[in-house]
Each structure stands twice: as C-alpha cells, then as structure tokens.
Amino acid sequence: MLLFYIDESGNRDSRLKIPRADGSASKGDPIYVLTAISLFEHRWHGFEKTLNRHKNWLLGKIARENNVRLDLPDAELKSNWLRQPKARSGRPFFSHISAGETTGLVDLFYQQLDYHHMNIFAVIVDKRYLHDYMDAAKLHRKTWELLLQLVEKFMRNVHPKHQAIMVNDDVGREENRSLALKHAYILDRGTADGIWLRHICEMPMFVRSELSNGVQLADLCSYNIYRAFKSESLAYPFFARIAPHIWSMSNDASQPFSGIQVFPENSPLKELVSEFEKQRAGVPANPGSKMVSGGANPIEPTSGTGQKIE
C-alpha cells in the first residue's frame, strides 16, 4: 500500500479579476496547484517518528526555557508561515524557536523525501486559459481527477501489485463531501480520458493538516511548484531542492510519463514542464521507483544547529 498525501497552493477562485465594493477590481491568482507525495505504508512509522521526535524536542525546550506548554499540533509547518515573518511571529511555536531551529526542522522534512524514496506529482492549473464555466468547485474536482490519473499511471507502471490511498487536507465538511462524491464517481466510471483507477482504493482520507506530517510536507512541496510556475522560472531554490523527487520521463517505468501536468493543454506553462524534463534528463533519476525495505531512519534529529539531540 502507498499513501499519497495531498495539499494545494494558490486558490480555487477561477476569476482573474476580483470585484471590490468600490467598483474597482483586484487581480486574481492565475495559478492553482494540487500536489501529491507518495510514501510506502511500511515506512510511515520511521517518517512520522523522526519528525515528531524532533518537534517534541523543540516543544520540550520551549517549555523548559520559556515555561510555555504547547502540544504537537502547535508545531505544524505551513509554507505561508515560513515565508512571512509576521505570520510566523503570531504562532507561539515559531515565536519561541530560533531561525536556525526553524531551518533545521524544515531541512529534516525535506530530508525525508530522499530517505523514504518519496515521489512528487502535481497538476498546475493555468486559470488564464480556462473556459468561463469553470468555477471554483469544478476547478477543484477537475484538478483532483487529473491528479488521480497521474497516481494511477505511476502505480500501474511502477507498483502494479500495490494499491494507493489518498490522504487529503481537511478543508471543510461540504468541500470534503463534494470531492468524495467526485472520487466515488471516478472510481466507478473511470476518468474523462478513459483511465480506470485499478490501483486506487477507498474514499479519500481527510485529515487535519496540523495532525499530519505528510500533509505538511505536501504543503511545502506544493508551494515550491506553485512559486516556480507562477514566476515561470525553475531557478527558485526550493523548487530545485525537490526537483529530483518529482516524477519524470527520466524515471524507470514501462510507459514513461511526467509527474507534472499542466491544465488546460493550450497553456504556455507546458513549455516549463518540457524545460524541467530536459533538466532531469541530464541527472540520475530519483530511485523512488524501487521498493525499499523498511528500517530505522539514519537521520539523527538535531536542534537545527547541528547538535545531536540525546
């Protein structure tokens, strides 16, 4: 069984101009990204314990030095908090740890991609080229369908004897229900492109992001892809950091495909996917296509300054 943790970046509002009360309009966000990261279920314990033990060490340090008691959910990572000092200062956890300790925690999250041979898949929606009938709900459901197709291609090409289950950020009761209904329909009828999801089972699991390190890592990866495609530059350092883990035509598969899909087809952002594939063709493929046995994680939790935690 493979778990696919899913989160988004950008917003689902398909409008490029948002009306204001005074009659003017603000610019809408032209890009929306939905991202999935894979994790073998037998590697979940090592993944979760490594990150939670490091978080708990930081929480204990906060309690000792500041007499502030926080719980594990308070140590949630979100890309917008990490990018914005003001947002970070408003979070008790981040306001009580140093910049080095924050960087150390983020580094530990990214290190899991390599150690656990995790693969990244993403659908990028270019709202500038959508049809007028595409509202926020339709946009989300279509993006979900396209992401399921990428996961199915990966499973049938690389892990045909395994099943996948989707673990999604809990965004609200009505939105969860709408997405689950779309998911059930696709499982029963296949996708609009005629792809049957023979390697994806069950309804999506909706989890609170503060309780799931997998969703938190998906959030970080999703923003990095969003940032690179919104700026139309693959040079963004944090995109470069995760690029070796994004599934590529260069990976070993019976039917090669790219793990990044741009929608709709007439978007010029497809050229950026071609550029990504050319770059990946020049480097060794991520070994995530191979099933690896479990075991203890050799990455030692640190304080973020290189000091080993005892």
Backbone torsions as a table, in degrees:
resi	resn	phi	psi	omega
1	MET	NA	134.2	173.1
2	LEU	-113.3	136.4	174.4
3	LEU	-95.9	136.1	175.7
4	PHE	-119.1	109.5	179.6
5	TYR	-86.5	134.3	-170.2
6	ILE	-128.4	135.8	171.7
7	ASP	-151.6	169.8	-172.3
8	GLU	-123.4	163.3	170.4
9	SER	-139.1	150.8	-170.2
10	GLY	83.7	-173.2	177.4
11	ASN	-124.4	165.5	-174.8
12	ARG	-89.5	-4.2	178.9
13	ASP	-65.3	116.5	-174.2
14	SER	-81.0	-6.1	-177.8
15	ARG	-74.6	137.7	177.3
16	LEU	-90.4	-16.0	174.6
17	LYS	-130.8	125.2	-177.2
18	ILE	-105.9	115.5	-178.4
19	PRO	-63.2	140.5	173.6
20	ARG	-103.3	165.1	-178.8
21	ALA	-64.4	-28.3	-177.7
22	ASP	-84.9	5.6	178.0
23	GLY	95.6	-13.9	176.1
24	SER	-81.2	-177.9	-179.1
25	ALA	-141.1	143.9	175.1
26	SER	-102.8	156.7	-179.6
27	LYS	-73.7	134.6	174.6
28	GLY	-83.2	164.4	179.0
29	ASP	-79.4	121.1	-175.2
30	PRO	-78.9	-9.9	-173.3
31	ILE	-123.5	139.4	172.2
32	TYR	-133.8	136.2	-176.6
33	VAL	-129.7	133.4	172.8
34	LEU	-120.6	125.9	-170.6
35	THR	-126.3	142.6	175.4
36	ALA	-126.0	140.8	173.6
37	ILE	-123.6	141.4	-174.1
38	SER	-99.1	149.9	176.3
39	LEU	-152.8	125.1	174.4
40	PHE	-63.1	139.0	-175.4
41	GLU	-63.2	-29.8	-178.9
42	HIS	-77.7	-5.6	175.9
43	ARG	-103.5	0.6	-176.8
44	TRP	-62.0	-41.4	-176.5
45	HIS	-62.0	-45.3	179.2
46	GLY	-64.4	-41.4	178.5
47	PHE	-61.1	-51.1	-175.0
48	GLU	-69.0	-44.2	-176.3
49	LYS	-67.9	-38.2	178.7
50	THR	-58.6	-46.9	-177.1
51	LEU	-73.7	-42.0	-178.6
52	ASN	-68.5	-35.4	178.8
53	ARG	-66.6	-37.6	177.5
54	HIS	-67.8	-43.2	177.1
55	LYS	-61.1	-44.4	-179.3
56	ASN	-63.9	-34.2	176.1
57	TRP	-63.1	-44.0	178.2
58	LEU	-64.8	-40.1	178.1
59	LEU	-63.3	-39.7	177.5
60	GLY	-65.3	-39.3	178.4
61	LYS	-63.9	-41.4	177.2
62	ILE	-61.4	-43.2	-179.5
63	ALA	-63.8	-41.9	-178.2
64	ARG	-69.0	-43.3	-172.0
65	GLU	-88.1	-24.8	-174.7
66	ASN	-124.1	-2.4	-178.1
67	ASN	55.5	38.2	177.9
68	VAL	-115.6	122.0	-178.9
69	ARG	-97.6	117.3	178.2
70	LEU	-123.4	156.4	178.6
71	ASP	-102.8	167.7	-177.7
72	LEU	-56.0	-41.4	178.3
73	PRO	-60.4	-23.0	178.6
74	ASP	-69.3	-14.9	-178.4
75	ALA	-95.3	23.7	179.7
76	GLU	-63.8	141.2	172.8
77	LEU	-99.4	131.8	172.1
78	LYS	-133.8	138.3	-175.4
79	SER	-60.6	-38.8	-177.7
80	ASN	-69.2	-31.7	175.2
81	TRP	-67.4	-40.5	-178.0
82	LEU	-67.3	-31.7	-177.8
83	ARG	-82.6	-25.4	-171.2
84	GLN	-115.4	107.8	-178.8
85	PRO	-54.8	-38.5	-179.6
86	LYS	-63.5	-44.0	178.5
87	ALA	-66.2	-37.2	-179.8
88	ARG	-67.6	-37.9	-178.5
89	SER	-68.0	-22.3	178.8
90	GLY	-83.4	-2.0	178.3
91	ARG	-102.5	120.6	-176.7
92	PRO	-53.5	-38.7	-179.1
93	PHE	-62.7	-51.8	-176.1
94	PHE	-71.3	-28.5	-179.9
95	SER	-73.1	-11.8	-178.9
96	HIS	-111.1	5.4	175.3
97	ILE	-121.1	157.3	-176.4
98	SER	-79.5	166.8	176.3
99	ALA	-60.2	-38.5	178.5
100	GLY	-64.8	-38.5	179.2
101	GLU	-70.0	-36.2	175.2
102	THR	-63.0	-46.6	179.0
103	THR	-61.6	-39.8	178.8
104	GLY	-62.0	-39.7	178.9
105	LEU	-67.3	-44.6	178.5
106	VAL	-62.3	-43.0	177.7
107	ASP	-57.8	-42.2	-179.1
108	LEU	-62.6	-38.1	175.7
109	PHE	-60.9	-49.7	-178.2
110	TYR	-64.9	-31.8	179.4
111	GLN	-63.6	-26.1	179.9
112	GLN	-65.5	-29.8	178.4
113	LEU	-57.6	-43.1	-178.5
114	ASP	-75.2	-49.8	-174.5
115	TYR	-63.1	-39.3	-177.1
116	HIS	-95.6	10.7	176.1
117	HIS	52.5	47.9	-177.8
118	MET	-84.4	143.8	179.4
119	ASN	-115.4	149.6	-175.2
120	ILE	-116.4	137.4	177.8
121	PHE	-132.5	142.7	-177.0
122	ALA	-150.1	146.1	171.5
123	VAL	-114.9	126.2	179.0
124	ILE	-108.8	122.3	178.2
125	VAL	-100.6	123.0	175.7
126	ASP	-97.2	98.7	-174.0
127	LYS	-64.6	-19.0	-179.4
128	ARG	-64.4	-18.9	-175.3
129	TYR	-118.4	16.4	177.9
130	LEU	-80.6	154.0	172.2
131	HIS	-71.3	156.5	-176.3
132	ASP	-62.7	-26.6	-176.7
133	TYR	-77.0	-6.6	-175.8
134	MET	-81.1	97.6	177.1
135	ASP	-91.6	-175.0	-174.6
136	ALA	-61.9	-43.0	-178.4
137	ALA	-66.0	-44.9	179.3
138	LYS	-64.2	-40.3	179.2
139	LEU	-59.5	-46.2	-179.1
140	HIS	-63.4	-45.2	-178.2
141	ARG	-66.2	-39.5	179.0
142	LYS	-66.3	-42.3	179.2
143	THR	-62.7	-41.0	177.3
144	TRP	-60.1	-44.4	180.0
145	GLU	-60.4	-44.5	-180.0
146	LEU	-66.3	-35.9	177.7
147	LEU	-67.8	-39.1	176.0
148	LEU	-59.6	-38.3	179.0
149	GLN	-63.3	-40.9	178.1
150	LEU	-63.0	-43.1	179.3
151	VAL	-64.1	-42.6	179.3
152	GLU	-62.6	-43.1	178.0
153	LYS	-59.6	-43.4	179.1
154	PHE	-62.1	-46.6	-176.8
155	MET	-65.3	-46.9	-176.7
156	ARG	-71.0	-27.1	179.3
157	ASN	-84.0	-34.3	-169.3
158	VAL	-114.7	-37.7	-177.6
159	HIS	-130.6	61.5	-173.8
160	PRO	-65.1	-17.2	179.9
161	LYS	-94.7	2.8	-176.4
162	HIS	-113.4	166.2	175.2
163	GLN	-117.8	158.1	178.9
164	ALA	-121.2	147.8	173.9
165	ILE	-130.9	140.4	-174.7
166	MET	-95.7	132.0	179.2
167	VAL	-118.6	110.4	-170.9
168	ASN	-113.1	150.1	174.9
169	ASP	-61.3	133.8	178.7
170	ASP	-75.9	110.8	-175.2
171	VAL	-108.0	-0.9	-180.0
172	GLY	136.6	150.6	-172.5
173	ARG	-58.4	-50.6	-175.9
174	GLU	-68.2	-40.9	178.9
175	GLU	-67.3	-39.2	176.7
176	ASN	-61.3	-43.6	-178.9
177	ARG	-64.0	-44.2	179.7
178	SER	-60.9	-42.8	-179.8
179	LEU	-68.1	-39.8	179.2
180	ALA	-63.7	-38.7	177.7
181	LEU	-64.2	-42.0	176.9
182	LYS	-63.7	-42.3	179.4
183	HIS	-60.6	-46.0	-179.9
184	ALA	-61.9	-39.8	179.3
185	TYR	-62.9	-44.6	-178.8
186	ILE	-66.6	-39.8	177.2
187	LEU	-60.2	-34.8	-177.1
188	ASP	-83.9	-37.6	-171.1
189	ARG	-112.9	-10.0	-175.0
190	GLY	85.9	174.5	-178.3
191	THR	-86.1	170.9	178.4
192	ALA	-63.2	-24.3	178.4
193	ASP	-88.1	6.1	177.1
194	GLY	80.8	21.4	179.0
195	ILE	-95.4	126.1	177.5
196	TRP	-92.7	132.8	-176.1
197	LEU	-88.4	78.0	-176.5
198	ARG	-83.3	-9.7	-176.9
199	HIS	-119.3	14.1	175.8
200	ILE	-121.3	127.3	-175.9
201	CYS	-124.0	161.1	173.7
202	GLU	64.7	169.3	173.7
203	MET	-74.4	159.5	175.5
204	PRO	-62.0	144.1	172.0
205	MET	-90.2	123.6	179.2
206	PHE	-101.2	119.1	-175.9
207	VAL	-126.8	148.2	175.4
208	ARG	-68.6	131.6	-174.7
209	SER	-61.9	-32.7	-179.4
210	GLU	-68.4	-14.4	-179.5
211	LEU	-102.5	-0.5	-174.8
212	SER	-129.8	111.6	175.2
213	ASN	-66.0	-30.3	178.3
214	GLY	-64.0	-44.3	177.8
215	VAL	-66.1	-36.9	178.5
216	GLN	-64.1	-40.0	177.5
217	LEU	-68.3	-37.9	176.5
218	ALA	-61.8	-36.6	178.1
219	ASP	-62.9	-44.6	179.1
220	LEU	-62.0	-46.3	-178.3
221	CYS	-65.7	-39.9	-177.8
222	SER	-63.6	-42.0	178.9
223	TYR	-65.1	-39.7	-179.3
224	ASN	-60.4	-39.7	177.9
225	ILE	-69.7	-43.9	178.1
226	TYR	-56.6	-47.3	-177.6
227	ARG	-62.6	-43.5	-178.8
228	ALA	-64.4	-42.3	-176.8
229	PHE	-79.7	-29.4	176.4
230	LYS	-68.8	-38.6	178.4
231	SER	-85.0	-6.8	-178.6
232	GLU	55.5	43.1	178.8
233	SER	-146.9	126.9	178.1
234	LEU	-83.3	3.5	-176.5
235	ALA	-80.3	-7.7	179.1
236	TYR	-55.8	122.2	-170.5
237	PRO	-56.8	-37.4	-177.3
238	PHE	-78.9	-21.7	169.4
239	PHE	-69.7	-44.2	178.6
240	ALA	-58.9	-31.3	-178.6
241	ARG	-67.6	-36.0	-178.7
242	ILE	-96.7	-10.7	-174.7
243	ALA	-53.8	-39.3	179.7
244	PRO	-63.3	-15.8	-177.5
245	HIS	-101.3	-5.6	175.1
246	ILE	-77.0	129.0	-178.4
247	TRP	-59.5	140.1	-171.9
248	SER	-137.8	161.4	172.7
249	MET	-58.6	-21.9	-177.9
250	SER	-78.7	-16.5	179.1
251	ASN	-70.6	154.6	-178.6
252	ASP	-74.3	113.0	178.8
253	ALA	-152.9	151.0	-179.3
254	SER	-65.0	-33.8	176.0
255	GLN	-130.2	92.7	-174.3
256	PRO	-57.9	144.8	177.1
257	PHE	-156.2	159.6	178.7
258	SER	-88.5	141.5	178.7
259	GLY	-83.8	0.6	174.3
260	ILE	-114.4	126.0	177.4
261	GLN	-124.0	133.0	177.0
262	VAL	-102.6	136.0	177.5
263	PHE	-130.4	137.0	-1.7
264	PRO	-79.9	176.5	-172.3
265	GLU	-64.7	-26.8	-175.9
266	ASN	-87.3	9.0	178.1
267	SER	-73.3	135.6	176.7
268	PRO	-68.3	-10.4	177.6
269	LEU	-65.6	-15.9	176.2
270	LYS	-61.0	-27.6	177.7
271	GLU	-65.5	-31.4	178.7
272	LEU	-70.4	-33.0	175.1
273	VAL	-65.2	-42.0	177.5
274	SER	-61.2	-39.5	177.8
275	GLU	-64.5	-42.4	176.8
276	PHE	-58.9	-44.9	-178.7
277	GLU	-65.3	-36.7	177.7
278	LYS	-65.5	-40.3	177.9
279	GLN	-64.9	-42.9	-179.5
280	ARG	-67.0	-30.8	179.9
281	ALA	-64.5	-20.2	-179.2
282	GLY	-92.9	0.2	179.8
283	VAL	-127.7	156.7	178.1
284	PRO	-59.7	140.9	179.6
285	ALA	-69.8	147.4	175.7
286	ASN	-61.3	132.0	-176.6
287	PRO	-75.1	20.2	-177.5
288	GLY	-67.2	-13.5	-178.9
289	SER	-74.4	-8.8	-177.8
290	LYS	-103.4	137.7	178.3
291	MET	-76.7	128.5	-175.2
292	VAL	-117.8	141.2	-179.7
293	SER	-68.6	157.8	-178.8
294	GLY	-75.1	-168.9	-179.4
295	GLY	146.0	175.5	-178.9
296	ALA	-71.3	147.1	179.0
297	ASN	-80.8	121.3	-177.9
298	PRO	-75.8	-7.5	179.8
299	ILE	-74.6	115.2	-178.9
300	GLU	-80.9	126.0	174.8
301	PRO	-57.7	135.7	178.4
302	THR	-126.0	169.1	179.3
303	SER	-77.1	-3.9	-175.1
304	GLY	98.7	-8.6	178.2
305	THR	-113.0	5.6	179.8
306	GLY	97.6	-6.1	-179.5
307	GLN	-82.9	124.8	-179.8
308	LYS	-67.9	137.8	178.6
309	ILE	-85.8	129.1	178.1
310	GLU	-94.5	NA	NA
